[in-house]
Amino acid sequence: MRIIITFLILCFACKNIHAQNKYHQKSDKDLLKIINKNFTDAAAQYKVLMQNLPADKFPKTYFPITDKYEFSNSGWWCSGFYPGTLLYLYQQTKDTVLYNEAMRILNVLKKEQFNTGTHDLGFMMYCSFGNANLINPSSVYKEILLNSAKSLSTRFDTTVGCIKSWNGKPNEYLVIIDNMMNLKLLFWATEVSGDSSFYRIAVTHANTTMKNHFRADNSSYHVLNYNAATGAVLQKKTAQGFADESAWARGQAWGLYGYTETYRETKDKKYLDQANKIAQFILSHPDFPSDKIAYWDFNAPDIPGALRDASAAAIMASALLELSGYVNKKLSKEYFKTAQLILKKLSGEKYKAAAGSNGGFILKHGVGHMPNKTEIDVPLTYADYYFAEAMIRYKQIVNK
């Protein structure tokens, strides 16, 4: 039994870590030690978090000043990150307490496979059930994921050429850059079912977004409003960024990750080119800090005093590590070293929570929705998820 479990864990690692770097990347032995300790510490942290979690709720954030949590139900867009992180931590630590907790909360989450009211089913279901299915392949997980892909597909409109993100007014068809992160579920569904309609929806959405969402400097808008009757773009604006024409940091990270992932799934060079364009916008921006932990918006008015966003940094690190495996030697080195520095900084005491603190979350200093003044300078579940994923990807690259 132990041999079987070990084999499945190795399969999980191989299937989840897509950044197979064709160039030898110099490892940082001290960073590897730090990362291994990070996983041990994170496992202890998540045991604190699970002890404070109501039975049918999911963690959103924790407010250190007031010592208060904020939880959500299973329909919240972040619900998949908690079980997903537990499974990443289990993969690294072999701690069955984490695995059992993931199995418990997946039972609460599984009803969302039929949720057609959200575009976030990739986040919610693939980051959770997708990871669970890689550890322990199951017809039950497969059915849940296929149902989730079918639910997500109902939000696609052929005239607009996009999956609708938010349900707005009758004359609004709102699409956000974040939606690039949900396409993996559709690619997976075609691979497993043989039904190419999922694949066609994913690439059509990626193509429409690439055409309309990006500025001349390769930064992206957060929100586009389309005319549902004609597919014409009515508005280009923000919701969570500083201004309509600003570059919201996490939005740039979603685009970077999404197009890197779309290239992986299609091998179509135009998506690789788009990912590189986004990466170069980020890395060459005059207000990208020397420690590579992005300000919450590249155009925040109070730089250098503006808040950093650990969640954007973690997503960027994970994406850059994968992207480093698809490019020439010069770019590969640049992307890898940037991700390496981000992981070092996030592992330091400024961003990584001390044992037993931060409500059990791993990272501090995330910025959720600055204009709405919600989740400001607090831990965020998706920051933890992509931090864990980036560390696993780093280990996979340097230990290959």
N, C-alpha and C positions, 0 to 999 in steps of 0.2 A: 504493500500500500504506500509506503514511504517513497519507493522508487517511482510509482505512478504520479504521486503528488509533485515530486521534484521535476519530473518530465513535463507535467502540465505547467508548472511555474516557468520553466525555461521556454516553453512554447509561448506563453503569455508575454514574456519579455521580448522574444524575437519578433512576434507579430505586432507588438505595440511600439517598438523602437524602429522607426523607419529610416532614421538618418544613418545609413551605412556609408560612412565617409570613405571615398576612394583615395584620399590622401592621408598619410600618417599625421595625426594631430598629436602634438606633444602634450602629454598629460601633466597635470600638476598634482604630485603625490600628496601634498598637504591638502589640496582641495578634495581629493578623493577621500581622504580620512575625514575631512569635515562633512562631506556628503553622507558618508556611512553613519557618522554620529547624528547628523540631521535626521536620518530615518529612524534611528533609535529614539531620539528626542521627540520626533513627530508622533510616533506610536504612543508614547506616554501622554503627549498633549491630547491626542484624539480620544484617549480613555477618559480624560477630564471632560472633554466636550460631550462624549456620549452619556456620561453620568448626569449631565445637566440638561439633557435633551428630552422634552416630553415625548411620550411613546409614539404619537402620530404626527410629529412635527419634524421639520428639517431646519438645520442651522442657517441663518443668514449672516448675522454679525454679532459682535459683542462690543459694548461701550465701556471701556476701562474706567472712565471717570465716575460713572454711576454704578458700575458693576452689574450691568443689565444686559441680557441677551435679547436678540430679536430673532424670532423663528418664523417659518412659513409653512404652508401646507404643501402637498405634493405637486400642485399646479404651478408653483412659482418657478421661474425659468432656471433658477440655480439648484433645483432639487436633486439633480443627478450628480452634482459635484461631491457631496458628502459621501455617498457610497463609492463613487469613483476613486476618491482619495483613500478611503479605507482599503480598497482593493490594491491600489498602488503600494500602500504601506505594508499590506500583507505580503505582497510579492517580494518586498525587500527584507522584511523582518521574520516572516513565517509565523507571525503571531496570530493564532486562530481566534483570539478574542476579537480582533479587528475583522476577520472574515465573517465570523458569526454575526457581528453587528451589521455588516454590509448585507448579509442575507436577510436579516430582520427588516431593515429599512427598505430593501427592494420590494418586499411584500406590500409595503405601504405605497410605494411608487408605481407599481405595475399597472394600476388602473389608468394611468396617463397615456397608455398606448392608444387609447381611443379619443384622446383630446385633439379635436380639430380646431380649437380656438387659439392655438399658439403656433408660432414658427420655431419655437425653441426645443423641439423634440430631439434634435441631435444632441444638444447639451444635456437634456434631461434623461434621455433613454440610451443613447450610445455611450456616453461617458460613464454610465452606470451598468446597464445590462450588457452593453458591448464588451466592457472589461470583464464582467462576470462570465460571459460566454467564452472568452479567451482562456480563462482559468479552468473552467469546467464546461466544455461544450454541451449544450442541452437543447433538445427540440423545443422545450418550453421557452427558453431565452430567444431562440430563433423566431418563434411565433410572435413573441412580444415585440421584437425588433421589426419584423415585417409589418405587423399591424401599425407600429409607430411610423414607419415609412409611408404606409398607405394614408395615415392620418395627415402627415406632413404634406403629402402630394395633393391633398384636397385644397390646399391654399395656393396652388400654382394657377396662374392665369396665362393662357396662351397669347392673348393680345398684348399684355404688358411684358410677358417673358420673364416674370419673376414670381417667387413665392412671397405672398403678402406677409409682412412682418407684424404690423399692428392693425387692429381693427379700429379705424377712425370713423369720420363722418361718411355719409353715403357717397359723397363725391371724392373721397380720398382713397388712394391706394398707396400705403406707406411701406417703404422698404428700407431697412437699415443695414449698414455694412456688417453688423454682427451676424447677419443671416448666412454669410459665407461659411460660418462654423457649423452649420447644420447639414451641409451637403454630404458629409461623410456617411451619414445614415443612409442616404439614397444610393450612393455608390455601393455601399455594402449590400443593400437590398437587391440590386441588379446582379452583383457577383454571386449571391447565395440563391436567388430565385430564378435567375435567367431572364427576368422581365426587364427589358431595356427601357421601359418608360421611366423608371426611376432615374436612370443614367441621363436620359434626354432632358428631364426636368432640371437635374443638377447642372449640366453644362450650359443649358439655356440661361439659367439664373446667373451663373458665373459670367457668361458672355455679356448679358445685359448690364450687369453690375460693372463689369470692366469698361463698358462703353460709356456709362452715364455717371458713375459714382466718383470718378477721379478727376482731379484738377490737372493743369498742365505740369505742375511740379511733382505730380504723382502722390500727393496727399489725397485723402478721401473725405468727402462729406459724410456726415453721420446718417442723415435721413433724406431720402428722396420721396416726393409725392408725385405719383403718376396719374394720368387720366386713364381710368379703367376702361373707358370706351375706345380710346385711340392708342393708348400706350405712350402718349407724349409726356415728357417731363414737365410738371407744373411748378415744382418748388425743389430747391436744394437747400437744406437747412441743417441745424443741429437740434439735439434734445439734451444731450449730456455734456457737450463741449462748451467752451467759453463763448463762441459766437458762430454764426452760420458759416463764415469763411475761415474759421480756425481749424487746426488739426488736433482733434481730440485724441489723446495718446492711446487710450485703449482701442479706439476705433482703428487707428493705424495698425495696432497689433493684431486685431481681428482680421484685417485685410491681408497682412503679411502671412499669418498662419493659414488663412483660408485658401489663398492662391498657391501656397506651397503644398498644401494637402491636395488641392485639385490637380496640380501637376503630378503628384504621386499617383493619383487614381487614374489619370488619363494619359500621362506621358506626352501631353500636348505642350509643345514648347512655348506657346503664347502665354500659358499660365506661369511657367517658370520665369519668363521675361517680366511678367507683371509682378511676381513676388520679388524679383531683383530690383525693380523700379521702386517698390515700396521700401525695401530694405535700404536702398541708397538714400531715399528721402529721409528716413529715420537717422541713419548713421552719419549723414553729412549735414544734418540740420545744425545751424549755429547755436541753438539752444538745447541740443541734446547733451546732457551733463557729462562731464569727464568720467564719472563713476557709472554711467550708462543706466541709471535708474531714472526713467523719464519723469519730467513734470507731468501733472495730470492733463495738461493741454500744452502743445508745443507753442501756442500763442497766448498762454496765460499772461495777464497784464502785470503780475507782480513777480515775474522771474527776475532774480534768482531766489526770491523768497517764497515762491509758489510751492504748494505741496507736491511731493512726489507720489507716484502711484505704483506701489509694489505689484499690483495685479497686472498692470500693463507691462512692467519689466519682466515678470515671470512668463507671460505669454510670448513676449518677444524672444526671450532666451530659448524657450522650447522650439519656436518656429525657426530661429536662426540655426540652431543645432541641426535640425532636419535639412534646412536649405543648404547648409554647408556641404552636404553630401551630394548635391546635384550640380554644382557650379565648378568653375575653373579653380586652379590652385590658389591664386591670389585672393579671390573672393572667399573661397573656403576658409582660408586662414583668418581673414577679416571677420567673417561671421562667427567662426568658432571662438576666437579670442574675445569678441564682444560678449558672447553668451557666457563664456568662462568668467569674465569680470562681473557680469550681472549675478551669477551664482555665488561668487565670492562675497559680493556686497550684501545680497539677500541673506547670506549665512551669518553675517555679522550681527552684533548685538543691537545695532540700530533698527534692523528689520526683523530679525528672528526673535520670537518671544522667549523669555526666560521660562524655565521649567515651572509649570503650574500656573503661569500667568496667561493673560490674553484670552481668558475664557476657554482655553484649550486649543485655540487656533494656532497655526504654525507661524504665519507672517503677520506683522503689524503694518500700519500705514498704507492702507488701500483707500482709493477714492472712488466711491460708487457713482453718485449723481450730484455733482457740485451745484449746478443751477437750481436743483430742487432741494438743496441742503439736506440730503439724506445720505447716510453711510459715508461720512467724511472723516478721513484719517482714522480708519478702523480696520480690523481684519475682515476679509471677504473669502467666502468658500472657494471661489474660482481662483483667487490668488494662490491658495494652498494647493489646489488641484494641479495647476500648471507649473508651480514650483516643483512639486513631486515629479511630474512628468519630465520636466527639463533635467532634473538630477538623474533620473533613470536614463534618459537619452545620452547624457554626458558620460555616464558609466559605460553604456553600451559602445560608444565611439572609442573611448580611450582603452577599453579592455578587450577590444576585438582581436 
